[in-house]
C-alpha cells in the first residue's frame, strides 16, 4: 500500500467559532481523492496564536491511502 501524509494549517475566525478556511481542507481532501487516494486518518492540534487579530491556528495532519 502507498500512503501520502499532508498537513493543512487552519486559521480560526477572529469572531465566533470554527475555522475561517475550511475550504482549504476540503480542497486538499478532494485533490487527493481525484488522484486515487482516500482519507485514512486525520488528526488536529493547536499550533498557537498569531497575536491580536490573527486568530489561533489549527494544524490538520492527514494520511491518505492509495486505492490502487
PDB file with one MODEL, atoms N, CA, C and O in Angstrom:
MODEL        1
ATOM      1  N   UNK A   1       0.836  -1.193   0.000  1.00  0.00           N
ATOM      2  CA  UNK A   1       0.000   0.000   0.000  1.00  0.00           C
ATOM      3  C   UNK A   1       0.870   1.241   0.000  1.00  0.00           C
ATOM      4  O   UNK A   1       1.966   1.243   0.560  1.00  0.00           O
ATOM      5  N   UNK A   2       0.382   2.285  -0.623  1.00  0.00           N
ATOM      6  CA  UNK A   2       1.072   3.568  -0.636  1.00  0.00           C
ATOM      7  C   UNK A   2       0.257   4.584   0.154  1.00  0.00           C
ATOM      8  O   UNK A   2      -0.974   4.586   0.125  1.00  0.00           O
ATOM      9  N   UNK A   3       0.986   5.447   0.863  1.00  0.00           N
ATOM     10  CA  UNK A   3       0.344   6.473   1.682  1.00  0.00           C
ATOM     11  C   UNK A   3       0.938   7.836   1.354  1.00  0.00           C
ATOM     12  O   UNK A   3       2.091   7.940   0.934  1.00  0.00           O
ATOM     13  N   UNK A   4       0.140   8.873   1.551  1.00  0.00           N
ATOM     14  CA  UNK A   4       0.576  10.254   1.433  1.00  0.00           C
ATOM     15  C   UNK A   4       0.178  10.948   2.723  1.00  0.00           C
ATOM     16  O   UNK A   4      -0.948  10.793   3.195  1.00  0.00           O
ATOM     17  N   UNK A   5       1.110  11.720   3.301  1.00  0.00           N
ATOM     18  CA  UNK A   5       0.829  12.471   4.523  1.00  0.00           C
ATOM     19  C   UNK A   5       0.904  13.957   4.185  1.00  0.00           C
ATOM     20  O   UNK A   5       1.902  14.426   3.636  1.00  0.00           O
ATOM     21  N   UNK A   6      -0.153  14.692   4.514  1.00  0.00           N
ATOM     22  CA  UNK A   6      -0.214  16.124   4.244  1.00  0.00           C
ATOM     23  C   UNK A   6      -0.659  16.874   5.489  1.00  0.00           C
ATOM     24  O   UNK A   6      -1.379  16.338   6.332  1.00  0.00           O
ATOM     25  N   UNK A   7      -0.216  18.133   5.593  1.00  0.00           N
ATOM     26  CA  UNK A   7      -0.653  18.990   6.685  1.00  0.00           C
ATOM     27  C   UNK A   7      -1.266  20.256   6.102  1.00  0.00           C
ATOM     28  O   UNK A   7      -0.782  20.801   5.110  1.00  0.00           O
ATOM     29  N   UNK A   8      -2.348  20.713   6.744  1.00  0.00           N
ATOM     30  CA  UNK A   8      -3.008  21.957   6.380  1.00  0.00           C
ATOM     31  C   UNK A   8      -3.148  22.777   7.649  1.00  0.00           C
ATOM     32  O   UNK A   8      -3.553  22.254   8.688  1.00  0.00           O
ATOM     33  N   UNK A   9      -2.814  24.064   7.573  1.00  0.00           N
ATOM     34  CA  UNK A   9      -2.962  24.953   8.708  1.00  0.00           C
ATOM     35  C   UNK A   9      -4.270  25.720   8.534  1.00  0.00           C
ATOM     36  O   UNK A   9      -4.479  26.399   7.529  1.00  0.00           O
ATOM     37  N   UNK A  10      -5.141  25.598   9.528  1.00  0.00           N
ATOM     38  CA  UNK A  10      -6.434  26.282   9.507  1.00  0.00           C
ATOM     39  C   UNK A  10      -6.386  27.454  10.470  1.00  0.00           C
ATOM     40  O   UNK A  10      -5.924  27.314  11.602  1.00  0.00           O
ATOM     41  N   UNK A  11      -6.859  28.599  10.030  1.00  0.00           N
ATOM     42  CA  UNK A  11      -6.892  29.789  10.873  1.00  0.00           C
ATOM     43  C   UNK A  11      -8.284  29.938  11.456  1.00  0.00           C
ATOM     44  O   UNK A  11      -9.277  29.926  10.728  1.00  0.00           O
ATOM     45  N   UNK A  12      -8.352  30.077  12.779  1.00  0.00           N
ATOM     46  CA  UNK A  12      -9.639  30.289  13.438  1.00  0.00           C
ATOM     47  C   UNK A  12     -10.183  31.666  13.084  1.00  0.00           C
ATOM     48  O   UNK A  12      -9.417  32.603  12.858  1.00  0.00           O
ATOM     49  N   UNK A  13     -11.496  31.786  13.037  1.00  0.00           N
ATOM     50  CA  UNK A  13     -12.124  33.077  12.804  1.00  0.00           C
ATOM     51  C   UNK A  13     -11.791  34.019  13.949  1.00  0.00           C
ATOM     52  O   UNK A  13     -11.601  33.588  15.086  1.00  0.00           O
ATOM     53  N   UNK A  14     -11.722  35.293  13.646  1.00  0.00           N
ATOM     54  CA  UNK A  14     -11.465  36.295  14.668  1.00  0.00           C
ATOM     55  C   UNK A  14     -12.628  36.362  15.646  1.00  0.00           C
ATOM     56  O   UNK A  14     -12.422  36.423  16.858  1.00  0.00           O
ATOM     57  N   UNK A  15     -13.853  36.352  15.120  1.00  0.00           N
ATOM     58  CA  UNK A  15     -15.041  36.352  15.966  1.00  0.00           C
ATOM     59  C   UNK A  15     -15.851  35.107  15.681  1.00  0.00           C
ATOM     60  O   UNK A  15     -15.935  34.654  14.539  1.00  0.00           O
ATOM     61  N   UNK A  16     -16.441  34.559  16.716  1.00  0.00           N
ATOM     62  CA  UNK A  16     -17.237  33.352  16.557  1.00  0.00           C
ATOM     63  C   UNK A  16     -16.377  32.110  16.705  1.00  0.00           C
ATOM     64  O   UNK A  16     -15.251  32.170  17.200  1.00  0.00           O
ATOM     65  N   UNK A  17     -16.919  30.993  16.271  1.00  0.00           N
ATOM     66  CA  UNK A  17     -16.208  29.728  16.402  1.00  0.00           C
ATOM     67  C   UNK A  17     -16.029  29.099  15.033  1.00  0.00           C
ATOM     68  O   UNK A  17     -16.690  29.480  14.067  1.00  0.00           O
ATOM     69  N   UNK A  18     -15.146  28.152  14.964  1.00  0.00           N
ATOM     70  CA  UNK A  18     -14.913  27.425  13.729  1.00  0.00           C
ATOM     71  C   UNK A  18     -13.773  28.013  12.929  1.00  0.00           C
ATOM     72  O   UNK A  18     -13.220  29.057  13.276  1.00  0.00           O
ATOM     73  N   UNK A  19     -13.436  27.339  11.874  1.00  0.00           N
ATOM     74  CA  UNK A  19     -12.306  27.748  11.040  1.00  0.00           C
ATOM     75  C   UNK A  19     -12.762  28.716   9.967  1.00  0.00           C
ATOM     76  O   UNK A  19     -13.872  28.606   9.444  1.00  0.00           O
ATOM     77  N   UNK A  20     -11.903  29.657   9.646  1.00  0.00           N
ATOM     78  CA  UNK A  20     -12.211  30.608   8.593  1.00  0.00           C
ATOM     79  C   UNK A  20     -11.851  30.096   7.214  1.00  0.00           C
ATOM     80  O   UNK A  20     -12.180  30.745   6.221  1.00  0.00           O
ATOM     81  N   UNK A  21     -11.182  28.947   7.117  1.00  0.00           N
ATOM     82  CA  UNK A  21     -10.767  28.458   5.797  1.00  0.00           C
ATOM     83  C   UNK A  21     -10.924  26.946   5.655  1.00  0.00           C
ATOM     84  O   UNK A  21      -9.990  26.254   5.251  1.00  0.00           O
ATOM     85  N   UNK A  22     -12.085  26.450   5.982  1.00  0.00           N
ATOM     86  CA  UNK A  22     -12.340  25.012   5.813  1.00  0.00           C
ATOM     87  C   UNK A  22     -12.280  24.602   4.346  1.00  0.00           C
ATOM     88  O   UNK A  22     -12.103  23.423   4.041  1.00  0.00           O
ATOM     89  N   UNK A  23     -12.422  25.552   3.446  1.00  0.00           N
ATOM     90  CA  UNK A  23     -12.334  25.205   2.024  1.00  0.00           C
ATOM     91  C   UNK A  23     -10.934  24.708   1.663  1.00  0.00           C
ATOM     92  O   UNK A  23     -10.789  23.909   0.738  1.00  0.00           O
ATOM     93  N   UNK A  24      -9.892  25.169   2.381  1.00  0.00           N
ATOM     94  CA  UNK A  24      -8.528  24.665   2.145  1.00  0.00           C
ATOM     95  C   UNK A  24      -8.446  23.179   2.485  1.00  0.00           C
ATOM     96  O   UNK A  24      -7.836  22.398   1.755  1.00  0.00           O
ATOM     97  N   UNK A  25      -9.055  22.806   3.582  1.00  0.00           N
ATOM     98  CA  UNK A  25      -9.074  21.401   3.996  1.00  0.00           C
ATOM     99  C   UNK A  25      -9.860  20.566   2.981  1.00  0.00           C
ATOM    100  O   UNK A  25      -9.419  19.493   2.572  1.00  0.00           O
ATOM    101  N   UNK A  26     -11.010  21.066   2.589  1.00  0.00           N
ATOM    102  CA  UNK A  26     -11.853  20.369   1.618  1.00  0.00           C
ATOM    103  C   UNK A  26     -11.124  20.208   0.278  1.00  0.00           C
ATOM    104  O   UNK A  26     -11.184  19.144  -0.338  1.00  0.00           O
ATOM    105  N   UNK A  27     -10.445  21.252  -0.165  1.00  0.00           N
ATOM    106  CA  UNK A  27      -9.713  21.192  -1.431  1.00  0.00           C
ATOM    107  C   UNK A  27      -8.595  20.162  -1.394  1.00  0.00           C
ATOM    108  O   UNK A  27      -8.374  19.443  -2.368  1.00  0.00           O
ATOM    109  N   UNK A  28      -7.891  20.091  -0.271  1.00  0.00           N
ATOM    110  CA  UNK A  28      -6.808  19.122  -0.114  1.00  0.00           C
ATOM    111  C   UNK A  28      -7.339  17.701  -0.177  1.00  0.00           C
ATOM    112  O   UNK A  28      -6.767  16.851  -0.859  1.00  0.00           O
ATOM    113  N   UNK A  29      -8.425  17.440   0.526  1.00  0.00           N
ATOM    114  CA  UNK A  29      -9.031  16.098   0.528  1.00  0.00           C
ATOM    115  C   UNK A  29      -9.527  15.734  -0.867  1.00  0.00           C
ATOM    116  O   UNK A  29      -9.295  14.618  -1.332  1.00  0.00           O
ATOM    117  N   UNK A  30     -10.206  16.661  -1.538  1.00  0.00           N
ATOM    118  CA  UNK A  30     -10.730  16.390  -2.880  1.00  0.00           C
ATOM    119  C   UNK A  30      -9.620  16.184  -3.904  1.00  0.00           C
ATOM    120  O   UNK A  30      -9.753  15.358  -4.808  1.00  0.00           O
ATOM    121  N   UNK A  31      -8.527  16.930  -3.767  1.00  0.00           N
ATOM    122  CA  UNK A  31      -7.399  16.771  -4.693  1.00  0.00           C
ATOM    123  C   UNK A  31      -6.788  15.379  -4.570  1.00  0.00           C
ATOM    124  O   UNK A  31      -6.435  14.768  -5.579  1.00  0.00           O
ATOM    125  N   UNK A  32      -6.661  14.877  -3.354  1.00  0.00           N
ATOM    126  CA  UNK A  32      -6.102  13.545  -3.152  1.00  0.00           C
ATOM    127  C   UNK A  32      -7.081  12.469  -3.631  1.00  0.00           C
ATOM    128  O   UNK A  32      -6.665  11.448  -4.179  1.00  0.00           O
ATOM    129  N   UNK A  33      -8.363  12.699  -3.426  1.00  0.00           N
ATOM    130  CA  UNK A  33      -9.373  11.742  -3.905  1.00  0.00           C
ATOM    131  C   UNK A  33      -9.324  11.635  -5.435  1.00  0.00           C
ATOM    132  O   UNK A  33      -9.482  10.549  -5.991  1.00  0.00           O
ATOM    133  N   UNK A  34      -9.105  12.757  -6.100  1.00  0.00           N
ATOM    134  CA  UNK A  34      -9.009  12.764  -7.563  1.00  0.00           C
ATOM    135  C   UNK A  34      -7.788  11.996  -8.053  1.00  0.00           C
ATOM    136  O   UNK A  34      -7.769  11.507  -9.183  1.00  0.00           O
ATOM    137  N   UNK A  35      -6.768  11.891  -7.201  1.00  0.00           N
ATOM    138  CA  UNK A  35      -5.549  11.145  -7.544  1.00  0.00           C
ATOM    139  C   UNK A  35      -5.644   9.670  -7.173  1.00  0.00           C
ATOM    140  O   UNK A  35      -4.688   8.922  -7.376  1.00  0.00           O
ATOM    141  N   UNK A  36      -6.783   9.240  -6.632  1.00  0.00           N
ATOM    142  CA  UNK A  36      -6.966   7.832  -6.301  1.00  0.00           C
ATOM    143  C   UNK A  36      -6.618   7.478  -4.860  1.00  0.00           C
ATOM    144  O   UNK A  36      -6.306   6.324  -4.564  1.00  0.00           O
ATOM    145  N   UNK A  37      -6.668   8.456  -3.966  1.00  0.00           N
ATOM    146  CA  UNK A  37      -6.402   8.214  -2.546  1.00  0.00           C
ATOM    147  C   UNK A  37      -7.662   8.471  -1.737  1.00  0.00           C
ATOM    148  O   UNK A  37      -8.504   9.285  -2.117  1.00  0.00           O
ATOM    149  N   UNK A  38      -7.780   7.769  -0.621  1.00  0.00           N
ATOM    150  CA  UNK A  38      -8.880   8.046   0.299  1.00  0.00           C
ATOM    151  C   UNK A  38      -8.282   8.443   1.642  1.00  0.00           C
ATOM    152  O   UNK A  38      -7.178   8.034   1.999  1.00  0.00           O
ATOM    153  N   UNK A  39      -9.039   9.248   2.373  1.00  0.00           N
ATOM    154  CA  UNK A  39      -8.586   9.704   3.682  1.00  0.00           C
ATOM    155  C   UNK A  39      -8.598   8.530   4.650  1.00  0.00           C
ATOM    156  O   UNK A  39      -9.643   7.923   4.882  1.00  0.00           O
ATOM    157  N   UNK A  40      -7.463   8.217   5.202  1.00  0.00           N
ATOM    158  CA  UNK A  40      -7.308   7.100   6.133  1.00  0.00           C
ATOM    159  C   UNK A  40      -7.417   7.591   7.576  1.00  0.00           C
ATOM    160  O   UNK A  40      -8.140   7.008   8.384  1.00  0.00           O
ATOM    161  N   UNK A  41      -6.688   8.676   7.895  1.00  0.00           N
ATOM    162  CA  UNK A  41      -6.649   9.203   9.260  1.00  0.00           C
ATOM    163  C   UNK A  41      -6.494  10.712   9.210  1.00  0.00           C
ATOM    164  O   UNK A  41      -5.827  11.243   8.322  1.00  0.00           O
ATOM    165  N   UNK A  42      -7.112  11.407  10.165  1.00  0.00           N
ATOM    166  CA  UNK A  42      -6.899  12.844  10.306  1.00  0.00           C
ATOM    167  C   UNK A  42      -6.772  13.158  11.791  1.00  0.00           C
ATOM    168  O   UNK A  42      -7.545  12.663  12.610  1.00  0.00           O
ATOM    169  N   UNK A  43      -5.791  13.985  12.126  1.00  0.00           N
ATOM    170  CA  UNK A  43      -5.631  14.454  13.499  1.00  0.00           C
ATOM    171  C   UNK A  43      -5.477  15.967  13.460  1.00  0.00           C
ATOM    172  O   UNK A  43      -5.033  16.531  12.460  1.00  0.00           O
ATOM    173  N   UNK A  44      -5.843  16.611  14.543  1.00  0.00           N
ATOM    174  CA  UNK A  44      -5.696  18.059  14.638  1.00  0.00           C
ATOM    175  C   UNK A  44      -4.990  18.421  15.931  1.00  0.00           C
ATOM    176  O   UNK A  44      -5.093  17.717  16.935  1.00  0.00           O
ATOM    177  N   UNK A  45      -4.274  19.529  15.885  1.00  0.00           N
ATOM    178  CA  UNK A  45      -3.639  20.049  17.090  1.00  0.00           C
ATOM    179  C   UNK A  45      -3.544  21.559  16.969  1.00  0.00           C
ATOM    180  O   UNK A  45      -3.474  22.103  15.866  1.00  0.00           O
ATOM    181  N   UNK A  46      -3.543  22.225  18.102  1.00  0.00           N
ATOM    182  CA  UNK A  46      -3.400  23.671  18.120  1.00  0.00           C
ATOM    183  C   UNK A  46      -1.945  24.020  17.885  1.00  0.00           C
ATOM    184  O   UNK A  46      -1.049  23.455  18.512  1.00  0.00           O
ATOM    185  N   UNK A  47      -1.715  24.964  16.969  1.00  0.00           N
ATOM    186  CA  UNK A  47      -0.337  25.354  16.698  1.00  0.00           C
ATOM    187  C   UNK A  47      -0.081  26.802  17.092  1.00  0.00           C
ATOM    188  O   UNK A  47       0.840  27.439  16.582  1.00  0.00           O
ATOM    189  N   UNK A  48      -0.899  27.315  17.998  1.00  0.00           N
ATOM    190  CA  UNK A  48      -0.643  28.633  18.562  1.00  0.00           C
ATOM    191  C   UNK A  48      -1.385  29.761  17.886  1.00  0.00           C
ATOM    192  O   UNK A  48      -2.069  29.576  16.880  1.00  0.00           O
ATOM    193  N   UNK A  49      -1.230  30.933  18.468  1.00  0.00           N
ATOM    194  CA  UNK A  49      -1.893  32.144  18.012  1.00  0.00           C
ATOM    195  C   UNK A  49      -0.886  33.062  17.343  1.00  0.00           C
ATOM    196  O   UNK A  49       0.304  33.040  17.657  1.00  0.00           O
ATOM    197  N   UNK A  50      -1.368  33.845  16.441  1.00  0.00           N
ATOM    198  CA  UNK A  50      -0.522  34.828  15.771  1.00  0.00           C
ATOM    199  C   UNK A  50      -0.738  36.229  16.344  1.00  0.00           C
ATOM    200  O   UNK A  50      -0.414  37.224  15.695  1.00  0.00           O
ATOM    201  N   UNK A  51      -1.282  36.307  17.553  1.00  0.00           N
ATOM    202  CA  UNK A  51      -1.435  37.600  18.210  1.00  0.00           C
ATOM    203  C   UNK A  51      -2.776  38.254  17.953  1.00  0.00           C
ATOM    204  O   UNK A  51      -3.688  37.644  17.394  1.00  0.00           O
ATOM    205  N   UNK A  52      -2.882  39.490  18.363  1.00  0.00           N
ATOM    206  CA  UNK A  52      -4.122  40.250  18.279  1.00  0.00           C
ATOM    207  C   UNK A  52      -4.643  40.295  16.846  1.00  0.00           C
ATOM    208  O   UNK A  52      -3.942  40.731  15.932  1.00  0.00           O
ATOM    209  N   UNK A  53      -5.865  39.845  16.666  1.00  0.00           N
ATOM    210  CA  UNK A  53      -6.480  39.872  15.348  1.00  0.00           C
ATOM    211  C   UNK A  53      -6.019  38.766  14.411  1.00  0.00           C
ATOM    212  O   UNK A  53      -6.515  38.653  13.290  1.00  0.00           O
ATOM    213  N   UNK A  54      -5.081  37.955  14.859  1.00  0.00           N
ATOM    214  CA  UNK A  54      -4.542  36.919  13.986  1.00  0.00           C
ATOM    215  C   UNK A  54      -5.283  35.611  14.058  1.00  0.00           C
ATOM    216  O   UNK A  54      -5.221  34.812  13.123  1.00  0.00           O
ATOM    217  N   UNK A  55      -5.985  35.375  15.152  1.00  0.00           N
ATOM    218  CA  UNK A  55      -6.695  34.113  15.318  1.00  0.00           C
ATOM    219  C   UNK A  55      -5.759  32.964  15.601  1.00  0.00           C
ATOM    220  O   UNK A  55      -4.581  33.009  15.248  1.00  0.00           O
ATOM    221  N   UNK A  56      -6.283  31.936  16.239  1.00  0.00           N
ATOM    222  CA  UNK A  56      -5.491  30.744  16.533  1.00  0.00           C
ATOM    223  C   UNK A  56      -5.322  29.910  15.270  1.00  0.00           C
ATOM    224  O   UNK A  56      -6.091  30.027  14.316  1.00  0.00           O
ATOM    225  N   UNK A  57      -4.292  29.061  15.291  1.00  0.00           N
ATOM    226  CA  UNK A  57      -4.035  28.172  14.172  1.00  0.00           C
ATOM    227  C   UNK A  57      -4.277  26.737  14.618  1.00  0.00           C
ATOM    228  O   UNK A  57      -3.923  26.349  15.732  1.00  0.00           O
ATOM    229  N   UNK A  58      -4.879  25.964  13.739  1.00  0.00           N
ATOM    230  CA  UNK A  58      -5.082  24.535  13.975  1.00  0.00           C
ATOM    231  C   UNK A  58      -4.368  23.795  12.856  1.00  0.00           C
ATOM    232  O   UNK A  58      -4.555  24.100  11.678  1.00  0.00           O
ATOM    233  N   UNK A  59      -3.560  22.832  13.226  1.00  0.00           N
ATOM    234  CA  UNK A  59      -2.819  22.037  12.249  1.00  0.00           C
ATOM    235  C   UNK A  59      -3.553  20.723  12.051  1.00  0.00           C
ATOM    236  O   UNK A  59      -3.744  19.962  13.000  1.00  0.00           O
ATOM    237  N   UNK A  60      -3.963  20.456  10.823  1.00  0.00           N
ATOM    238  CA  UNK A  60      -4.622  19.197  10.483  1.00  0.00           C
ATOM    239  C   UNK A  60      -3.620  18.329   9.730  1.00  0.00           C
ATOM    240  O   UNK A  60      -3.110  18.727   8.683  1.00  0.00           O
ATOM    241  N   UNK A  61      -3.341  17.145  10.264  1.00  0.00           N
ATOM    242  CA  UNK A  61      -2.441  16.191   9.612  1.00  0.00           C
ATOM    243  C   UNK A  61      -3.288  15.042   9.093  1.00  0.00           C
ATOM    244  O   UNK A  61      -4.027  14.407   9.846  1.00  0.00           O
ATOM    245  N   UNK A  62      -3.171  14.781   7.788  1.00  0.00           N
ATOM    246  CA  UNK A  62      -3.999  13.759   7.160  1.00  0.00           C
ATOM    247  C   UNK A  62      -3.129  12.686   6.516  1.00  0.00           C
ATOM    248  O   UNK A  62      -2.095  12.979   5.915  1.00  0.00           O
ATOM    249  N   UNK A  63      -3.565  11.448   6.652  1.00  0.00           N
ATOM    250  CA  UNK A  63      -2.906  10.323   5.992  1.00  0.00           C
ATOM    251  C   UNK A  63      -3.891   9.792   4.961  1.00  0.00           C
ATOM    252  O   UNK A  63      -5.020   9.427   5.289  1.00  0.00           O
ATOM    253  N   UNK A  64      -3.445   9.756   3.713  1.00  0.00           N
ATOM    254  CA  UNK A  64      -4.259   9.236   2.622  1.00  0.00           C
ATOM    255  C   UNK A  64      -3.709   7.895   2.181  1.00  0.00           C
ATOM    256  O   UNK A  64      -2.495   7.697   2.126  1.00  0.00           O
ATOM    257  N   UNK A  65      -4.603   6.980   1.869  1.00  0.00           N
ATOM    258  CA  UNK A  65      -4.248   5.623   1.451  1.00  0.00           C
ATOM    259  C   UNK A  65      -4.603   5.442  -0.018  1.00  0.00           C
ATOM    260  O   UNK A  65      -5.692   5.818  -0.452  1.00  0.00           O
ATOM    261  N   UNK A  66      -3.689   4.869  -0.776  1.00  0.00           N
ATOM    262  CA  UNK A  66      -3.931   4.620  -2.185  1.00  0.00           C
ATOM    263  C   UNK A  66      -5.006   3.564  -2.370  1.00  0.00           C
ATOM    264  O   UNK A  66      -5.032   2.559  -1.659  1.00  0.00           O
ATOM    265  N   UNK A  67      -5.880   3.795  -3.317  1.00  0.00           N
ATOM    266  CA  UNK A  67      -6.940   2.826  -3.618  1.00  0.00           C
ATOM    267  C   UNK A  67      -6.489   1.789  -4.634  1.00  0.00           C
ATOM    268  O   UNK A  67      -7.201   0.815  -4.879  1.00  0.00           O
ATOM    269  N   UNK A  68      -5.334   1.981  -5.219  1.00  0.00           N
ATOM    270  CA  UNK A  68      -4.875   1.045  -6.240  1.00  0.00           C
ATOM    271  C   UNK A  68      -3.780   0.155  -5.708  1.00  0.00           C
ATOM    272  O   UNK A  68      -3.271  -0.699  -6.434  1.00  0.00           O
TER     273      UNK A  68
ENDMDL
END
